[in-house]
C-alpha cells in the first residue's frame, strides 16, 4: 500500500489526509518532535499540568503530517486512546472566526467520536455563549475521563481571528487541565511571544528545521528499503553531491524533496532541462498557492528578490520595486516571519535578504520572469551546474553541440539549453560563442526565446568598444557582467574597459583595476591577457622587472600590427633592447598606424638618437620625414644643439612641435620624476 | 533491542503540578502564616516566575479548616461576570469541604437558588436574575457558622481591572475594588480570603486608575528565584529516569550558565540539552552541549528584537536613558538604585527615575533581586542585550 502511495507521485499534498496505516508506516522524519510529544502523552496522561506545543516550520516542513501522526498514534495506541481523544481540525479551521466556532467544531468532533455533549442554549452575547460551550465540553470530557488533544493546524490564523477571546481559551486551559493543544504554524506570531498577550511563552515551541544531510539520506534510504527501490538506493549511495544539491535547493523541506525523488525514480535524467521542467510542473500548484497567499506588495518584493537571485539589500529592492526603503524593510520582516525570506546578517546595519527556498526562487524565475529577467537570470544554468558534476555537465554540453550541428534538436529546446550552457562557468568563451552561433543557424526559434539568447563574446567585445567610444562606462560594466565564463574572457574585457576608463581620466583607480583584472585573466591563461597586464603596468610605471619577464617569456606577437605597436616602447621602458631596431623597422615597413605614438614614447624614454637614426636612414627615412615632419624636428631638437635647428623650423609647424615637446617632457616627468615640462615652459617664456 | 530514549520531565508554559513541581515549603509556610493572621495576599512576580504553579499547589494542599480553589479569571469581561464567577467559586469551594456544616450550607443555598449541579465544570442555576454582588455579601458571613475558611486564588485578577479600564469601564473596576476592600475590612468576612495574582502588576494597574488606597492593605508575598540547592533539586526531579545524565560538575556549569535560576529557564535549557543529546545520541551531557543548548534557546527566541523596538517606540524621548540602565544591567550583571540615580541625575530624571524602573519590572525586563538591586529577569534577554550592545562604557 505504501509503495503505491509513494509511487503515485508521493501523494504530494495530501500526506496529512492519508490513511492511518500509511501515515504510521511512512513517518520517517521529525522523529525527535514525535518522540517528545508521544512520550509526554504516555507519561503524563493523568496529571493536571499539561504541556502544550507549538510546531513551527515552513510550508512543507512536515507540520501537518506530524499532527496527523500524533492523531494516528493516539487513535491506534490502546494506552493512549484510553486516556485521550484526538481532534484534528485541519480543514475545518477555515470556518473559525470566533471562539464559539472553534468550540462548536470541537463539539461536532466529540459527537463524531460518540461522546455525548449536552445541548447549549444560544445567547446573543458571544462571550456567554462560548462559556456555556466550554462548560459542556469540560463536562463531556469529565464523563469520559479522557483529555482532549486538540491538533490545530495554522494556529496563528485561528488566534488572529479570535483576538481578545484567546483569554477565555487560556483561562479554560489553566482551570481545567483537560485540553492539550498541539498547534502548528508557519510563523511565530506575537500571540506567542508578546509579553502582554495571554499565550506569552505558553507553548513549548518545536521548530521543524530543514532536514540535515544525514536525515535526507536516511529518509531516502528508508524509502528505498521500504519500497524495495534499488534505483533510489543507488542514487543515494553513488551521488552524494547531487543529493546535497537537492537538499540545498529544497531547503531541506520534505515535501519539495518528494518531487525530486519521484521524478528521479520515474524518469531518466539525461536531459537536465526536461528534468527541471517536469519538476516545475509538479511544484506549480504548491508554489502558486504560496504566491497567491501573499499580499500584492510582498509578492512584488519576492518576485524582484527572486530575479536578483543573490542576496540583496533593502536598497537594491527599493530600486527595482520602486517602493520606499522603509516599506520594503517592514515587508521583508513580515516575509521573514512567514519563513519565505531569510535574513543574511552583515557587519553593518544593512542586512541582505534572499528567498529561503532556492527551488522556489528557480520556479519564480522560470514561471514569472519576463524574457529580460530570464535572459539575465541563470536559473537553468544554476540548476544544471549544481545538479550535475563537471564531467557529466561537459558531456551534456558536447552532446548538445553535436545535436545543434546536426540540427537534430527541437529549435526552442535548443535555444533554452544553449542559453543555459552559455551562462555556465564550466564552459569556455570560445565554446560558448560556438554554441550560440550554431543555435542561430537553426531556424524556427520562438521570438521570446530568441531574445533570451545571450550575445556572443565577440559581439560583447564589439559593443564594449562602441560604449567606450561613447564614454558610457556604466553600461559597459553591465555588458561585461553578462559574461559568466570562468576562462578569463570576462576579466580580460574588464581590464580593457578599466584601462580605457583610467586613461581617459574618468576613473582614478582605473589603471589599478585594469591591472587586477588583467592579472586574473593572465592567471587563467587567457591568451592575450598578458598584453593588457603589461600595458596597465607600463601606464602606471610599475613592476618593470615583471614586464621584462613577461615580454621575454611569452610570444606576444599575436595581436597583429596595431596591437603590437607599443611593444617597442614598453620594451625600452623595461630595459629590454633586444632587436629593438629590427622591430621598429618592421613596424615602419608595415606602415603601422601608431608610429607617431611609438616615436613619442621612444622620445619620452630618452631614445631620440635611435629615432633620429630611423629618420636619417636612407631606406625608410625619407618616407618618415614626409609623414612625421614635426616629430622629426622635435627629435632633432631633443638630440642636437637646439639653436641652429629651431631657426630652420617653418613657423606654421612651430606650435605643433611645441605641443609634441611638452608631451615628451610631461612623459619624462611622470616616468623619471623630473621637472622637464616646467623648465621647458620657463625657457620658452617671453624674455627668458 | 534498541533502548528507548526517555525525555526529561519538563513542562513549560502551563503550571507545573505534582511530579513536575518543585515545592518550596518556606513559601507555603509564610503564605499560611499570613492567611491565619487575617491577611489577604498579593502574589508579586513577573510572568514565567511560577505564580500559577505555587497557587495551584497551595489550593490543592490547604490545611484543615480551609477550602481552597484556584481560578484563572482572565476571560471575565464585565463587573456582573466577575461577581457571578466569585459567587460560583465560593459555592464550589464550600462544596469541596468535607465538613458537615459546610455541606449543610451548600444544601441551603442550592435550594434557595434552585442550583441543579455543582461540579468541576461549573454551577448550573435555574433561578433567573440573581444579584450576585448582594448574594456574595449574604453568603460569606455564613462561612463562620459552617466552620470553613474559603480561600480563592484569583489568577490574572489585575488583567481584569486593566481590561475594564481599557474598555471604558473604569467605574466598574473601581467598584469591584471597593467591594473587595470593604469585605476585607469587615469582621463578618473573616472566613474568606482572596489571593490576588496576575501577569500584569496589580499595583501598576491600580495606580493607572488612581486608586492606590484600594489595595494598600494587601500583604505582598514576593516570589523569587530558586536557591542553588533548589535548582539542583529541580534538575534532579526533571531528569529523573530520563536518558540524559548530568554530573555534579555539569549541574554547576548549567546553573552558572543560566545565572538567574527561574524554573522556567532551567526547564527550557534541559529541553534544549535533551534535543542535542537525542540527535547525537550522547546521553552524558558535557559543557559544550550546554553552551550549544544556550545558543539554540537564544536563537529560537527570535523575538527579542521586539523587546528593543518596543522601548524605542514607546519611549522615543527617554530611550537612551532606559537603554543605558539596561546596558548596565546586562554588562554588570545587575544595577543598583545608586547607579540608577547617578545615571538619572545626568539624564535629568532625578525626579521620576523609579517610574522607569517600575515600568521595566512590570514589562518583564528587570526584576528586583534584592532590595533595590535589579537584574534582567531572563538570561536570554540579557544575552540579547549583550549581543546588541557589546561595548559598554559606564
Interface residues (C-beta under 8 A of the other chain):
Chain A: X32 X35 X36 X39 X40 X43 X44 X47 X48 X49 X50 X51 X52 X127 X131 X135 X136 X138 X139 X142 X167 X168 X169 X170 X171 X172 X173 X174 X175 X176 X177 X188 X190 X193 X194 X195 X196 X198 X200 X201 X202 X203 X204 X205 X207
Chain B: X5 X6 X7 X9 X10 X11 X12 X13 X14 X15 X16 X17 X18 X19 X20 X21 X47 X48 X52 X53 X56 X70 X71 X72 X73 X74 X75 X77 X81 X119 X120 X121 X122 X155 X156 X159 X199 X200 X264 X271 X274 X275 X278 X279 X300 X301 X302 X303 X306 X363 X364
